[in-house]
Structures are given as C-alpha cells and as structure tokens.
Amino acid sequence: MANKYSHTPDGRYFVAKNRLWRCTDPRLSDDEKRTHIKALMKARRAVRTAQQQNDEIALRQAREAVQSAKELLGERGPVWWQDGAPDEGGLAPHNSSYAEWWASHS
C-alpha cells in the first residue's frame, strides 16, 4: 500500500490536514506494534459505541484506552527520540522547525 502522507526527513512526523502528527516509535517490534494497534482499534470502537449510547463513563474509559494505546505506540506522551528535540506534534509544518523542508516539499 502506497503511503499517502508526507513524512519529515527525520521520520518523526507525517503531515495530514496541514498538521504534524507523531509517527509510531520505529524501535517497536512488529509484534509490539500489532498488539498496540489492535488495542487502539478496540478502544476506538469502544469510543464510537459509548458515543452512540450516550454513556459518559464508558466514553471516558474508552478515551483513556485510546490515550494509553497511543502512548504505547509512541504517538503521544514522552517522545521516542533521544536528542532532546521538542515534540512539535499538532503544529502546522510551516510554523515548525520543519518550515524550510515543508516549503521546498509542497
């Protein structure tokens, strides 16, 4: 499957909807990644179900499960790189340290 998102040169982020989104930690094994992705998908289904049922308690629990899975994947929480660079997730690429790359890329 071809990748439809642009990735920053350092592989830390992909760009979607003009925002930087943190990539999965590349140090995870395929098995770890698969396990956490399954948990994430299950949690997202639980969010949808809780919303449909107007169940605020279940919704809070499901969103916490999403957060946990995203942290285990390295997409949220502490950054997975070791060079001290800050997390720029959520920024527009043109308003980040990737502005020059983005300008030449787009």
C-alpha positions as CSV (number, residue, x, y, z in Angstrom):
1,M,0.0,0.0,0.0
2,A,1.5,3.4,-1.0
3,N,1.9,5.9,1.7
4,K,-0.3,9.0,1.1
5,Y,1.3,11.2,3.7
6,S,4.5,13.2,3.6
7,H,7.0,12.3,6.3
8,T,9.5,14.6,7.7
9,P,13.1,13.8,6.8
10,D,13.9,12.6,10.3
11,G,10.9,10.2,10.2
12,R,9.4,11.7,13.4
13,Y,6.2,13.1,11.9
14,F,3.8,12.7,9.0
15,V,1.7,15.6,7.7
16,A,-2.1,15.3,7.5
17,K,-4.6,18.1,7.3
18,N,-1.7,20.6,7.5
19,R,-0.6,19.3,10.9
20,L,2.4,17.4,12.1
21,W,1.4,14.0,13.6
22,R,3.9,11.9,15.5
23,C,4.9,8.6,13.9
24,T,4.9,5.3,15.7
25,D,8.2,4.6,17.6
26,P,10.3,2.7,15.0
27,R,12.0,0.8,17.8
28,L,8.9,-1.3,18.4
29,S,8.9,-4.8,17.1
30,D,6.3,-5.8,14.6
31,D,4.6,-7.9,17.3
32,E,4.5,-4.9,19.8
33,K,3.2,-2.6,17.1
34,R,0.5,-5.1,16.1
35,T,-0.6,-5.6,19.7
36,H,-0.8,-1.9,20.4
37,I,-2.7,-1.2,17.1
38,K,-5.2,-3.9,17.9
39,A,-5.8,-2.3,21.4
40,L,-6.1,1.1,19.7
41,M,-8.7,-0.1,17.2
42,K,-10.7,-1.8,20.0
43,A,-10.6,1.4,22.1
44,R,-11.7,3.5,19.1
45,R,-14.7,1.1,18.6
46,A,-15.5,1.5,22.3
47,V,-15.4,5.3,21.9
48,R,-17.9,5.1,19.0
49,T,-20.2,2.7,20.9
50,A,-20.1,4.9,24.0
51,Q,-21.0,7.9,22.0
52,Q,-23.9,6.1,20.3
53,Q,-25.2,5.0,23.7
54,N,-24.6,8.4,25.3
55,D,-22.6,6.7,28.1
56,E,-20.2,9.3,29.6
57,I,-18.4,6.8,31.9
58,A,-17.8,4.3,29.1
59,L,-16.7,7.2,26.8
60,R,-14.1,8.4,29.4
61,Q,-12.8,4.9,29.8
62,A,-12.6,4.3,26.1
63,R,-10.8,7.6,25.5
64,E,-8.3,6.7,28.3
65,A,-7.7,3.4,26.5
66,V,-7.1,5.3,23.2
67,Q,-4.6,7.5,25.0
68,S,-2.8,4.5,26.5
69,A,-2.5,2.7,23.2
70,K,-1.2,5.9,21.5
71,E,1.4,6.3,24.3
72,L,2.5,2.7,23.9
73,L,2.9,3.3,20.2
74,G,5.0,6.4,20.9
75,E,2.5,8.7,19.1
76,R,1.6,10.6,22.3
77,G,3.3,11.0,25.7
78,P,7.1,11.3,26.0
79,V,8.9,11.5,22.7
80,W,10.7,8.4,21.5
81,W,13.8,10.2,20.1
82,Q,16.8,10.8,22.3
83,D,18.3,14.1,21.0
84,G,16.3,16.5,23.2
85,A,14.2,17.9,20.3
86,P,10.8,19.0,21.5
87,D,7.5,17.5,20.4
88,E,6.1,19.5,17.6
89,G,3.0,17.4,17.0
90,G,-0.1,19.4,16.2
91,L,1.8,22.3,14.7
92,A,1.4,23.3,11.1
93,P,4.6,22.4,9.3
94,H,5.2,25.9,8.2
95,N,5.1,27.0,11.8
96,S,7.6,24.4,13.0
97,S,11.3,23.6,12.7
98,Y,10.3,21.8,9.5
99,A,9.2,25.0,7.8
100,E,12.1,25.1,5.3
101,W,11.6,21.4,4.4
102,W,7.8,22.0,4.0
103,A,8.3,25.0,1.8
104,S,10.5,23.0,-0.5
105,H,8.4,19.9,-0.3
106,S,4.9,21.4,-1.1
